[in-house]
Structures are given as C-alpha cells and as structure tokens.
Amino acid sequence: MFKYIIKITPLGFLYGSAGAFLSPENLVGRSGNSFPPSSATVSGLYAYKYANDDRKIQEKLGFLPNLQIAGPFWAKNDHPENFYVPTPLNYLIKLDDEIEKGEVAKTGEIQHQLTWDKDKKQWLPSVTGKYDSDTWIPIKKWNNPETVWDNPWQYKPNLHPKINKQQRIVDKDEGRGSLFLENAVQMHPETCLVYLTTEQIEDGWYRFGGEGHLVELECLEITDNYLQDLLGKETGDFFALITPAVWGSNHLSYQFPIVRKLDKREKQEQDHDLEPEDSIGQTPLEWDKDNAQLITERAKPYRYRLGGEGKTKRLSRGRYAVPAGTVYPLEKAISKSWLDWDDDWFPYEGYCYKRWGCGLALPLPSVTNSTEGYKACHPCQIK
C-alpha cells in the first residue's frame, strides 16, 4: 500500500526532452518530448541517496526490492494530497481559450461522458467534433469530476550550437547537424510534481531528470482516508489507467496483459524475461481481450535506466506504453484492487514493472446512456 507522497518542487527549469541535433532534414521541434519524468526516475533518487550514505550499503538498500512508486501526477503546492491525475478518455473535454485569473493553467468542462453498452456493443452517446487531450482532474473528484485542467507547465526551447573541439566555431556534422535543441520546462510556481511511494526518502535538494536540474523534495505521509479507500477499491469491469501501462513481451507490446506459464526451471531461477510470441500463453480470464473494448490514444515510448557501474548506466529495452487515461470495459470484473493485481500480469526487466506503478487503475462510475453508439477502438498489437 502506498504510504507516502513525494512532492517535488522545481528550483528553476526542468528537462523535458531527449533533444536532437537539427539539420534541414531533421527539424524536430518537440519530437523528443518526455515530461513529467517517469516514476522510474524517482526510483533513481532512492538508489543515489542510500548508496552514497555513510552506513553499510546492504542495510540501506535492503528495502529497495520492496519499493513501489507510481506517477507522475501534479498538485498545487498547498494541497499535495489532492493531486491531479490524467482525465479518463471517455470524458470529452473542451478547454477555455485563456487562463482564468488565479488559476495555474487553463480550465474546461466535460462536454460528454461515454460509456460502453454491453448489449449494443458500442460506446454511447454518439458524438463528433474535436476535443482537448492531455488534461487532468483532481483525485478527490474522481467519481464526480466537473472542472478539468490543462498542463501547468510551459516549454522553453533552448538552441545550443555544437562547437568544434579544435576551434571556436560551429562543428558542421553532416550526420547529426550542428544545432542541439533542449526543451526545458517551466512549471507554474504554485505547482509541484507528485508521486506515490511505499517507502520514505529523506527530504532535501536533489538532482532530478536527464539534465540533473535541482529540485526540492518533500516526503509526506498520506493521512487522507479517501485516497487510501479509492486506491483499495476493486477495479471491477469498468476502469481507467492513471499511469502508463506496459504489457507484453520484449518483442511486442500489447494493450492487455500477456501471461506466460513458466516451466519448472524458470520458476526455480525466477527468470521472468518473456520469450518470443510463440511461447506466450493466454491472457488471464479477467482480461479477455477478444470480448473487451477500450478507448485509448497513440502508444508512447517507454524506457528507463537499469543502473550499473560507471558513469554510463544501462538502459532498459525500448517499449511502447498504453497511455494514461485509457479506459477498459471488461466482460468479467476484476474482483481486486490494482494493489493486489498479480505480478505475472506485468513484464519483468530488472524488476517487475509493477514497481513503477505500471497501469495503476481506478474504477470508474457507471453511466447508462440511451442514444446511438460511438465506435470503440478495438484492441490490437502495438508494433
């Protein structure tokens, strides 16, 4: 169970892009955009903090295998427990054109709420038009959201020239180009990033993110019973993800968990690396992908650093994640909360992906509609 909230307040800019060298053939803008930092990035703070303390490393790292983190979310500085989570995609949103006075970001309202009709096999009601994405709702309004918020941060691109090592001139590299684009991120000064965690970490200033920008970290104990009750509810047959979800093997990514039966040797060695598709078993009964439907968006790249010795840390295999906000209606209800989901539903690479809060799901309130249907996104492989 999550016991603490990690509150991260940027002391200036943060890093929001992998960046890329620019050339006439490669004008990428924010194509490498990755913000907010994933929960795996926060896990690195634990390893750094306790591995560099004065006590014996074994004593300090003993709890790390049980560490579990979920995020990213954001909150207003004075109300970190009422943090904002991605809006479920069955809510169709239209944001205002301008930021209201006193707000940290643009706000808007829910125009329509779609629900899956099991009898008609379609989403209702049937609507058309363009709606806003990448929006957020406060966790305390999960069951009855009214107002939604846009991202409370802005991108500040910085263009850096690649300098020749021998002369103070721009290095004309035909392969990569000579200009490097960094997308720094400026958060609203009244907001912070929020992550959930099972283990406490010492308050202080830390280097955080790809470029090591300085942040202030506070670890706060969760005292709100509402949050614990919500996280402990059964996900049921209609729920939404509030964090990205990575399912499948090391070769293919899926929109549903893929479980493979391990042989005796694998069970003894606890080798959880999934083999090619022909050795993958069936999905668990609760995740009957042949009958289930979902509302989702384009898959997003997902990768984290595995650690290792030296300055250059090992990277995990590049994967595709089902984005946060994806909505799952299932034929059979899952009669347990996400906290109790089986570890075998998650991929393994270094650690079980559940460690990073993979696919953290919350039940959605059911709504009955009677109008014509809205065609669903049918589950498929993401290659």
C-alpha positions in Angstrom: 0.0 0.0 0.0 1.2 3.5 -0.8 2.1 5.3 2.4 3.8 8.5 1.3 3.5 11.3 -1.3 6.7 12.6 -2.8 6.4 16.3 -3.5 8.9 17.6 -6.0 9.2 21.4 -6.4 11.5 22.6 -9.3 14.0 25.2 -8.3 14.1 26.7 -11.8 13.8 24.8 -15.1 13.4 21.0 -15.5 14.4 19.0 -18.5 11.5 17.9 -20.8 13.1 16.4 -23.9 15.6 13.9 -25.1 16.7 16.6 -27.6 18.0 16.1 -31.0 20.5 17.6 -33.4 18.9 19.7 -36.0 19.6 19.7 -39.7 17.5 20.8 -42.8 16.3 17.1 -43.0 15.6 16.8 -39.3 13.6 19.7 -37.9 12.1 18.0 -34.9 10.7 20.7 -32.6 9.4 18.7 -29.5 9.5 15.3 -31.0 11.7 14.0 -28.2 9.4 15.4 -25.6 9.2 13.4 -22.3 7.6 15.2 -19.3 6.8 14.8 -16.5 9.6 12.4 -15.5 8.5 8.8 -15.0 8.3 7.0 -11.6 11.5 5.1 -12.6 13.4 8.4 -12.5 12.2 8.9 -8.9 13.4 5.4 -8.0 16.9 6.5 -9.0 16.8 9.1 -6.3 16.5 6.3 -3.7 19.4 4.4 -5.1 21.6 7.5 -5.2 20.7 8.7 -1.8 21.2 5.5 0.1 24.1 4.2 -1.9 26.0 7.4 -1.0 25.2 7.5 2.7 27.8 6.6 5.4 26.1 3.4 6.6 26.6 0.0 5.1 25.0 -0.3 1.7 23.3 -3.6 2.5 21.5 -2.0 5.4 20.2 0.9 3.4 19.3 -1.0 0.2 17.6 -3.8 1.9 14.1 -2.3 1.4 14.6 -1.3 -2.2 13.3 -4.7 -3.7 10.0 -3.9 -2.0 9.9 -0.3 -3.2 6.9 0.7 -5.3 6.4 4.1 -6.9 3.5 5.4 -9.0 3.2 8.6 -11.0 3.7 11.1 -12.5 1.0 13.5 -11.2 1.0 17.2 -10.2 -0.6 19.2 -7.5 -1.0 22.7 -6.1 1.7 23.4 -3.5 -0.7 23.9 -0.6 -2.8 20.8 -1.4 -0.4 17.9 -2.4 -2.9 15.1 -1.3 -5.5 16.4 -3.8 -3.2 15.8 -6.7 -4.3 15.8 -10.3 -4.4 12.6 -12.4 -4.9 12.1 -16.2 -8.5 12.5 -17.3 -10.1 9.2 -18.4 -10.5 9.3 -22.2 -14.2 8.6 -22.0 -14.6 12.2 -20.8 -14.7 14.5 -23.8 -13.2 17.9 -22.8 -13.1 21.4 -24.2 -10.7 23.8 -22.5 -11.1 27.6 -22.3 -9.0 29.7 -24.6 -7.4 31.7 -21.8 -6.2 31.0 -18.2 -8.7 32.3 -15.7 -7.4 34.8 -13.1 -6.0 32.9 -10.1 -5.6 29.6 -11.9 -2.4 27.8 -12.6 -3.5 26.5 -16.0 -6.4 26.6 -18.5 -9.6 25.0 -17.3 -12.5 23.5 -19.0 -15.6 21.3 -18.7 -16.7 17.8 -19.6 -18.9 18.0 -22.7 -19.8 14.3 -22.9 -19.2 11.1 -20.9 -19.0 7.9 -23.0 -19.9 4.5 -21.6 -19.7 1.0 -23.1 -23.1 -0.6 -23.8 -22.5 -4.3 -23.4 -25.8 -5.2 -25.2 -25.3 -3.0 -28.3 -21.5 -3.4 -28.2 -20.9 0.3 -28.8 -19.9 3.4 -27.0 -22.7 5.8 -26.1 -23.6 8.6 -26.8 -22.6 9.1 -30.4 -20.8 12.4 -30.8 -18.5 14.1 -33.3 -16.1 17.0 -33.1 -12.6 17.9 -31.8 -11.8 17.7 -28.1 -8.8 18.5 -26.0 -6.4 15.9 -24.7 -3.7 15.7 -22.0 -6.0 17.1 -19.3 -6.1 16.5 -15.6 -8.7 16.1 -12.9 -8.3 16.3 -9.0 -8.2 12.9 -7.4 -10.8 13.9 -4.9 -13.2 14.5 -7.8 -12.5 11.1 -9.4 -16.1 9.9 -9.0 -17.8 13.2 -10.0 -15.4 15.4 -12.0 -16.6 18.8 -13.1 -13.7 21.1 -13.9 -10.6 19.8 -15.8 -7.2 21.4 -16.0 -4.6 21.7 -18.7 -0.9 21.1 -18.1 0.5 23.7 -15.6 3.9 24.0 -17.4 5.3 25.6 -20.5 8.2 24.5 -22.8 11.1 26.9 -23.2 13.3 25.7 -26.1 17.0 26.5 -26.0 19.1 26.1 -29.1 22.7 25.1 -28.5 25.5 25.0 -31.2 27.8 22.1 -31.4 31.3 23.6 -31.1 34.3 22.2 -32.9 36.8 20.7 -30.4 39.8 22.4 -32.2 38.3 25.8 -33.0 35.7 28.1 -31.5 33.3 27.6 -34.5 30.2 25.6 -35.1 31.0 22.0 -35.9 29.3 21.1 -39.2 28.4 17.5 -38.6 26.7 16.2 -41.8 25.3 13.2 -40.0 23.7 14.9 -37.0 23.6 18.6 -37.7 25.3 21.4 -35.8 22.4 22.7 -33.5 21.2 20.9 -30.4 17.6 21.6 -29.2 16.9 21.4 -25.5 13.3 21.7 -24.4 13.5 23.0 -20.8 10.2 23.0 -18.9 9.0 25.8 -16.6 6.3 24.8 -14.1 3.8 27.3 -12.6 5.4 28.5 -9.3 2.4 27.4 -7.4 2.5 23.8 -8.6 4.7 20.7 -7.9 5.1 17.2 -9.2 3.7 14.3 -7.1 4.5 10.6 -6.9 3.1 7.9 -4.7 5.6 5.6 -2.8 5.7 2.8 -0.3 9.0 3.8 1.3 10.1 7.1 2.9 13.0 9.1 1.5 14.8 11.9 3.2 13.7 15.5 2.4 16.2 17.7 0.7 17.6 19.1 -2.6 18.2 16.6 -5.3 19.4 16.5 -8.9 16.4 15.3 -10.9 15.8 14.4 -14.5 18.0 13.9 -17.6 20.0 17.1 -17.1 20.2 17.0 -13.3 18.2 20.1 -12.6 17.9 21.0 -9.0 14.6 20.3 -7.2 13.3 20.4 -3.6 11.9 17.1 -2.4 9.5 16.5 0.5 8.2 13.1 1.5 4.8 13.4 3.2 2.8 10.7 4.9 -0.6 10.0 3.4 -3.2 10.9 6.0 -6.3 11.2 3.8 -8.6 8.2 4.2 -10.4 9.0 0.9 -7.2 8.4 -1.1 -6.4 5.1 0.6 -10.0 3.9 0.2 -10.0 4.8 -3.5 -6.7 3.0 -4.2 -8.1 0.0 -2.3 -11.3 -0.4 -4.3 -11.8 -3.3 -6.7 -11.2 -2.2 -10.3 -14.3 -4.0 -11.4 -15.3 -4.2 -15.1 -15.0 -0.5 -16.0 -11.8 1.4 -15.0 -9.2 3.8 -16.3 -5.5 4.0 -16.1 -3.9 7.0 -14.3 -0.3 5.9 -15.2 1.1 4.5 -18.5 0.9 0.7 -18.8 3.5 -1.6 -20.4 2.2 -5.0 -21.3 3.5 -7.9 -23.4 6.9 -9.4 -24.1 10.3 -7.9 -25.0 9.4 -8.3 -28.7 5.8 -7.0 -28.9 3.8 -4.6 -26.8 0.1 -5.2 -26.2 -2.9 -3.3 -24.9 -3.7 -6.1 -22.4 -1.5 -8.1 -20.1 0.0 -11.2 -21.6 0.8 -14.1 -19.1 3.1 -17.0 -19.9 3.3 -20.2 -17.9 6.8 -20.7 -16.6 8.4 -24.2 -16.7 10.0 -25.8 -13.6 13.5 -24.5 -14.3 12.2 -20.9 -14.9 10.3 -21.0 -11.6 13.4 -22.0 -9.8 15.6 -19.4 -11.4 12.8 -16.7 -11.3 13.7 -15.8 -14.8 10.8 -13.6 -15.9 12.1 -12.4 -19.3 9.4 -13.2 -21.8 10.3 -15.2 -24.9 9.0 -14.6 -28.5 5.3 -14.6 -29.1 5.0 -18.3 -29.9 5.8 -19.2 -26.3 3.4 -16.7 -24.7 0.3 -18.2 -23.1 -3.2 -16.8 -22.7 -4.3 -13.6 -21.1 -5.9 -14.1 -17.6 -9.6 -14.6 -17.7 -10.3 -11.2 -16.3 -8.5 -9.7 -19.4 -10.5 -11.4 -22.1 -9.1 -9.3 -25.0 -11.4 -10.9 -27.5 -14.5 -9.5 -25.9 -13.2 -6.4 -24.1 -13.1 -3.0 -25.6 -11.2 0.2 -24.8 -10.7 3.9 -25.5 -7.1 4.8 -25.9 -4.7 7.0 -27.8 -1.4 6.5 -29.6 1.1 4.4 -27.7 4.0 6.2 -26.1 7.7 5.2 -25.9 8.8 4.0 -22.5 12.3 3.4 -21.3 14.3 3.7 -18.1 17.8 3.2 -16.8 18.6 -0.1 -15.2 21.6 1.1 -13.3 25.1 -0.5 -13.4 28.6 0.7 -12.6 30.3 3.7 -14.1 29.0 7.0 -15.4 27.1 5.4 -18.3 24.1 3.4 -16.9 22.5 0.6 -18.7 19.1 1.3 -20.5 16.1 -1.0 -20.5 14.7 -2.3 -23.8 12.7 0.4 -25.6 9.0 -0.4 -25.1 5.6 1.1 -26.0 3.2 2.0 -23.2 -0.6 2.3 -23.3 -1.1 6.0 -22.3 -2.6 7.1 -19.0 -6.3 7.8 -19.3 -7.0 4.7 -21.3 -10.5 3.2 -20.4 -11.1 -0.5 -20.1 -14.6 -2.1 -20.1 -14.3 -5.8 -19.4 -16.7 -8.7 -19.8 -15.6 -10.1 -16.4 -15.0 -7.8 -13.4 -11.6 -7.9 -11.7 -12.5 -8.5 -8.1 -9.4 -6.9 -6.6 -7.7 -3.6 -6.5 -4.7 -2.7 -8.6 -2.6 -3.1 -5.4 -3.5 -6.8 -5.4 -3.0 -7.5 -9.2 -0.8 -10.4 -9.9 2.9 -9.6 -10.6 2.7 -12.1 -13.5 0.4 -9.6 -15.3 3.4 -7.2 -15.7 6.6 -7.6 -17.7 9.9 -8.1 -16.0 13.2 -6.4 -16.8 15.5 -5.9 -13.9 12.3 -5.5 -11.8 8.7 -6.2 -12.2 7.1 -3.3 -14.0 4.5 -3.0 -11.2 7.4 -1.5 -9.2 7.0 1.6 -11.4 3.2 1.8 -10.9 2.6 0.3 -14.3 -1.0 0.6 -15.3 -2.3 2.0 -12.0 -6.0 1.7 -12.4 -9.0 3.2 -10.6 -12.7 2.1 -11.0 -15.0 4.4 -13.0 -18.6 5.2 -12.1 -21.0 3.6 -14.5 -23.4 5.7 -16.6 -26.4 4.5 -18.6 -26.9 6.1 -22.0 -29.8 5.6 -24.4 -28.6 7.3 -27.6 -26.9 5.9 -30.6 -23.4 4.4 -30.2 -19.9 5.6 -30.6 -17.5 3.1 -32.3 -14.8 1.8 -30.0 -11.1 1.4 -30.5 -10.6 -2.3 -30.9 -7.6 -3.9 -29.0 -4.6 -4.7 -31.2 -0.9 -5.2 -31.0 1.4 -2.2 -31.0 4.4 -3.0 -33.0 
